[in-house]
Amino acid sequence: MSSTDLGTDPRVEEGILHTDTAQGADEFDSESWIGTPTSSRPPTYISDAQSFNDDAYTDDTGTIYAGPSTSSLVHLRPPSILGVDETQEAITYTFTPTSPIGNSLTLLPPEGAREGLPRFHIVVTPNVFNPFQQITSIYRGETQFGEWVASFEMGISSLLARVRIHRRDRVLNNVLEKDGIRHKAVWTWTSPSKNVDPFIWDCKDSKLASVCKSANDKKKILATYTPARSMLAFAATVTIDRRGEEVELSKLEVTPEGHRIFEDILVSLLIIQRKRMLAREHDPKPYN
């Protein structure tokens, strides 16, 4: 379509199609965006709460990725992380099935809890080019249309597992260290953000709760994860067992100190649990 034809295009009047043709199609960062039939330009990444453009985020090499965009669509690029309301008591959240699609869970506060407590929606999707590589994305709120928080990708692949949080892209092994065998280990999380102090997950007892503590002060409890008693509860769409009884779901208790770094606690927990539940290298039945 020529520039002279744009003036008569109704999409120009509606603000969908832009008349500025100075920027070529190859001048934007095409990573992490979804195109629409009505626009061939990259979207501005917006959340339910605000419009934003984070200018840049970095990877392990220090490379800066940037580039404003000119159309609007629900974001996939990392937005600025909004702080969570601090609470004065430990709150127990539940990993709850909230979608008929079995690839998502929502971390919800207890029913009747005060307003302002965080909620996180967790979605797992396969990498289109390698279905054995799974991408987990975390959003604020109860749907995937909320504000993006973090994502990580891991699975059977020749590529290293990676995690994105706080506008930074890191190789997973650079932020998560394991001390001990996988199922009974102590894991240390070193956040890409300098504002988050390192912390550990003590998972020495695989059947009981895993405890998250400050790496600098082991007496400071940040969170406690209690896995579901029944394996049925790990299936996102199953809440009733064969006897018709409600399945107890996995829970995450977060202390006031833990609420300040809730995103890191949640992301590290999801990664660790994924690693702990993967088939062992020499398992005679690596796939179920």
N, C-alpha and C positions, 0 to 999 in steps of 0.2 A: 504494500500500500504506500503510495507516494505521500509526501508531506502536504500536497495540495488537496488530497482527498480526506485528510484528517479533520478538516473543518466541518465536513458534512457528516462525519461519523457520529452517531448518537452516543457512542461510548466516551467521546471527548467531553460532551456536555455533562455526562454522569460522573466524570472524573475517573473512569475506569482505564481509558487509554490516554497516554500522555503524549503531548506534541513535541516534547524535547527529544530530539533525535541525536543530540551531540554525543551521548554516551552509547558506544557500540555494545552489541550483545556479549562481546567477549571481555568487557571491562568491569564485570562484577564478579564477586565470589559466589559461585553457583552452589556452594556446599550448604546442605541442610535447609533447603526450601522447597516448597511445593508450588508448581505453576498452576494456573487456572486457564480454562478455555478462552477467557476474555482478556488475558494479559500475557505478554511474553517477557515481562520484566520481573525481577526478583521482588518479593514482598518486603514490606516493613514488618518486623517481628513484634507482635503486640500480645498482651496478656489481657485477662479479664479486668485487671485492675488499672492498667496504664498502657500507654504507647511508649516505646522505648527504642533506642538504638545504642547498642553497647560499644560502638566504635571499634573495639578490638578485643580479641582474646588470644592467648598464647599457647603454644604447645611445648614439648620438651626441648625443642631446638631453639626456643626463644623467638621463633618466627611469629610475626604479628599478622593476624587476619583482620581485615577491616573492610568497610564499604557501606555507605548508606544506600538504602533502597527506596523505591518510589511508589510501590503499590501496597495495599493492605491485605493481610491474611493472618490467620492464627500462626504464631511463631513456632519455629523449631530451633532458632539460634538462642543461645543462653541469654536470658535477661538478667538485669541486676537482681541479686538475691535480696528480697525484703526480709527484714528481721522479724522473728516471731515474738509474740507477746510472752514476756516472762511470767511464770507462775510461781506461787509461793509453796507449792506442794508437788509431790510426785504424782504424775498422771499416767494411768494405764490405758494404752491405745490397743486396738484390736485390728488385726489384718482381716478385713471383712470382704467377702464376695459381694460386689455391688453391680455386677454386669452379667448378662446371660452368656457373654463371651468368656471362655475360660482362660484368657491370657492376661487377666488383670485382677488386682486387689486394691482396696482402698484402706489406708490406715486411718481409723476413726477414733476419736476420744469417746469416753463412756457416754451413754445416753443420759441426757439431762445435764451434761457438763456446761460450764459457763461459755458464753460466746467469746470468740477470739482465739480459741485453741486451734492449733494447726491441724489440717487434714492433708493427706498426701495420696495421690492416685498413682499406682504403679502398673505399667504396661510392659509386656514382653512381646517382641515381634522378631521373626527371623530376618537375618540379612538376606536380601533378595538374591544376591549373587552367591551366597554360601549359606544355605538353610541350617547348617550345623553351627553357625555362629549366631548367637542370640543377642539382641539389643534390648536392654532394660532402660526405660525412661521413667522419670519421676516428675510429677507435676503437683503444684499446689491445688488444693480443692478436691472435689470428688469426681472430676472428669479429666480427660486428657486435654481439654481446652483451657485448663488453668495455666498459671505461670510455670514455665519450665524451671526445674530445679537442677537436675543432673541426669546423666545417662552413662551407661557403661556397656561395653561389648566384649563378649568372651564366648568361648566354645571350642570346637574342633576346627582349627585353622592354622595356616602357615604364618599368619600375622599375630603379633603380640596383642594381648588383651589391653584395652584402653578404658580410661574413665574421664568424663568431663564434668567438672563442678567448679563453681566460682569463676566462670569464664576462662577456665584453663583446661587444657587437654594433656593428659599424662599417661604414660605407660603404667599399667596397673602395678607391676612389680616395683615401681619407683615410689609408690605411696602405701603399699601394703606389704608387711613382712610377717613371716610365720616362724614361730619357735616351737618345734615339736611336730609330731605326726599330725596329719591334716585333721583327723576327727577329734583329737585331744590336744589342741595347740593353743598357744597364746599369740594373738595377732596384734600387730602394732600398726595403727593408721596414722600416717603423716600427711595431713591435708595439704593440697596445693595452695591453700590460703594461709598467709602468715598470721592471720588473726585467729587461727584455730590451733591450739596447742595439741601436740600428739597425745593419743589415748590408746588404750589397749582393750581388746575383747578377750576375756578369759573363758575359753571353751573347753577346759580340761575334762569336764564331765559331759559327755555327749548326750546323756539322757536327761540331764537337768538343765536349769537355766544357765545362760551365758551372761556374764557380767561385764559391763563396760566401765572402765576406770581411767582416771587421769594417769598418763604415763609418768608424770612428775610427782604424783601423790596417790599411791595405790589405795589409800583410805577414802578417797573422794569418788563416790559412785556416781556415774553419769546416767546409766541406763541398765536395765535388766531385760533380757529377752527370754521368754518362756515358749518353747516350741509346742505345737499342738500334740496332744497325747495320741491321737489317731492319725495314721497316714492319710486318711480320707480328707483331713482338713487341709492338706497341702494342695488338693485339687480345688481350684478357685471356684468351681460351680457346685461343689458338694457341701451341704451343711447338715444333712440328715444321714445317719448310718442305717444299716440293714434292719435294725430293730425299731427304726422310726424315732430314735433319740437324737437330739441336737448334738452335733459334733463341736467340742470345745476348740476354738480357733487359737492360732498363735497370737501372743500378746507382747507388747513392748512397753515397759514402764520407764518413764523418763523423769529424772529429777529436775529441780529448778536449774541446777548448773547445766544439765544436759540439754534443756530447752534452748539454751543460748547457741548450741552447735547442733541442733536437731538434724539438719540436712546431712552433715557428715556422719552422724551416728546412724541414720537410716541407710544411707548409701553404703557405708562400710559393712553394715549388718547384712544387707542383701547380697553383697559380693561374697562375704565369708560363707554365708549359708549355701550359696550356689557352689562354691568350691568344696564345701564339706559333703555335699550330696552328689557330686559328680562320681561317675563310675571310676573305680580304681584302674590304674594302667593295665594290671594283669588280671582283672576281673574276668572270669570265664563267661559271664553274661553282661557285657558292658551296656547293652540296650535292653529295655524291658518291653 
